[in-house]
Amino acid sequence: MKTKKYLTAGEVAEILGISKQTLIKYEKLGIFPKSRRNNLNGWREYTDEDVVKLKKIIGRI
């Protein structure tokens, strides 16, 4: 069984062409929806579908 691969905030920020700090700020301001959090370390995790949604929000599609 394949485990689901999640992207880190840094990886997503790079894909979106913004800084990690901007990604986190947009989430805190409510521009982006809250991300999933890893139960073990609390890090933000994103799926490929999340990236598509975020691209639409910032007009990168």
Backbone bond lengths (Angstrom), bond angles and torsions (degrees), N, CA, C in turn:
res aa  C-N    CA-C-N  psi(-1)  N-CA   C-N-CA  omega(-1)  CA-C   N-CA-C  phi
1 M - - - 1.460 - - 1.521 109.62 -
2 K 1.314 116.00 128.62 1.459 121.17 -177.88 1.532 109.83 -82.74
3 T 1.328 115.82 131.63 1.460 118.82 176.04 1.519 109.00 -80.97
4 K 1.316 115.88 149.33 1.460 120.71 -178.11 1.519 109.94 -72.86
5 K 1.316 116.19 133.42 1.465 121.89 180.00 1.518 109.24 -91.24
6 Y 1.304 115.07 126.86 1.460 120.51 176.85 1.517 109.48 -110.66
7 L 1.321 115.47 148.53 1.452 121.86 176.68 1.520 109.23 -95.68
8 T 1.325 116.39 147.71 1.462 121.04 178.05 1.527 109.56 -83.46
9 A 1.317 116.10 166.55 1.466 120.82 177.45 1.524 110.33 -58.95
10 G 1.314 117.66 -40.27 1.460 121.38 178.96 1.519 112.54 -62.79
11 E 1.320 116.18 -42.26 1.469 120.64 179.18 1.529 110.62 -65.38
12 V 1.319 116.37 -43.40 1.467 120.48 -179.58 1.525 110.61 -65.78
13 A 1.326 116.86 -42.60 1.462 120.92 178.55 1.528 110.41 -58.75
14 E 1.317 116.48 -42.44 1.465 120.66 179.23 1.529 110.73 -63.42
15 I 1.322 117.24 -42.88 1.462 121.79 178.76 1.528 110.47 -61.68
16 L 1.345 116.09 -40.43 1.466 121.27 -177.42 1.526 112.59 -79.31
17 G 1.328 116.82 -14.90 1.457 120.39 -178.70 1.517 113.23 77.77
18 I 1.336 116.07 28.41 1.462 121.82 176.86 1.525 108.31 -127.37
19 S 1.323 116.64 167.79 1.464 119.02 178.30 1.528 109.84 -80.17
20 K 1.314 115.35 159.76 1.463 120.65 177.08 1.529 109.95 -60.84
21 Q 1.327 116.28 -38.13 1.465 120.78 179.29 1.528 110.81 -62.65
22 T 1.330 117.25 -39.24 1.464 121.08 178.41 1.522 110.36 -66.08
23 L 1.320 116.82 -41.95 1.463 121.78 177.66 1.530 110.25 -56.40
24 I 1.316 116.20 -48.66 1.461 121.56 -178.75 1.534 110.55 -66.91
25 K 1.336 116.48 -40.26 1.471 120.50 179.11 1.528 110.41 -62.97
26 Y 1.334 117.57 -44.18 1.465 121.43 178.80 1.521 110.79 -60.47
27 E 1.334 116.43 -37.97 1.463 119.86 178.23 1.532 110.01 -66.01
28 K 1.324 116.74 -44.08 1.469 120.69 -179.40 1.522 111.95 -65.54
29 L 1.342 117.59 -33.67 1.459 122.16 179.66 1.528 112.65 -80.24
30 G 1.329 116.64 -9.39 1.455 120.53 179.82 1.522 114.10 87.34
31 I 1.331 117.32 7.38 1.468 121.10 176.87 1.532 108.99 -70.57
32 F 1.321 116.24 -43.07 1.458 122.79 175.05 1.529 108.58 -103.81
33 P 1.342 117.35 146.71 1.466 119.38 174.84 1.531 110.73 -67.30
34 K 1.308 116.51 155.87 1.464 120.43 178.90 1.522 109.94 -62.28
35 S 1.321 115.33 138.81 1.463 120.50 -179.54 1.523 110.62 -83.99
36 R 1.325 113.97 163.69 1.461 120.69 173.24 1.523 107.07 -71.24
37 R 1.316 116.73 148.66 1.466 120.58 178.13 1.525 109.85 -116.37
38 N 1.324 115.56 140.85 1.457 121.99 175.83 1.527 108.08 -70.35
39 N 1.324 116.44 130.27 1.467 120.80 -178.01 1.521 113.55 -66.17
40 L 1.318 117.36 -27.36 1.464 120.52 -176.12 1.525 113.00 -83.83
41 N 1.340 116.44 -44.85 1.463 118.61 -174.12 1.532 114.46 -118.33
42 G 1.331 118.24 -5.07 1.456 121.31 177.85 1.524 115.53 77.66
43 W 1.327 116.98 4.71 1.467 120.57 -179.37 1.520 110.58 -70.51
44 R 1.326 115.80 150.56 1.462 121.19 175.30 1.527 108.43 -70.80
45 E 1.333 114.91 141.52 1.456 120.89 178.16 1.523 109.01 -132.24
46 Y 1.313 115.85 139.87 1.458 121.67 -177.04 1.525 109.92 -130.49
47 T 1.327 115.85 145.12 1.465 121.30 174.51 1.525 108.13 -97.52
48 D 1.319 116.19 171.20 1.463 120.85 175.72 1.529 110.26 -60.87
49 E 1.342 116.07 -35.98 1.463 120.36 178.75 1.536 110.50 -65.06
50 D 1.330 116.59 -38.35 1.468 120.42 176.98 1.524 110.66 -60.42
51 V 1.324 116.27 -42.10 1.465 120.86 -179.03 1.525 110.40 -61.98
52 V 1.330 117.38 -41.25 1.463 121.12 178.45 1.526 109.57 -61.51
53 K 1.327 117.66 -43.96 1.470 121.72 179.48 1.529 110.84 -62.67
54 L 1.327 116.86 -43.36 1.464 120.66 -178.88 1.522 110.90 -66.35
55 K 1.336 116.57 -37.49 1.471 120.31 177.25 1.521 110.43 -61.45
56 K 1.332 116.45 -40.40 1.468 120.41 179.44 1.524 110.40 -64.87
57 I 1.323 117.26 -40.47 1.463 121.31 -178.71 1.523 111.29 -61.91
58 I 1.329 117.01 -41.29 1.465 118.62 -178.28 1.525 112.93 -93.94
59 G 1.324 116.59 5.76 1.464 120.24 174.79 1.507 114.46 74.65
60 R 1.324 117.47 31.67 1.472 120.26 -179.76 1.524 112.53 -99.80
61 I 1.334 117.12 15.72 1.466 120.01 176.86 1.514 108.73 -115.73
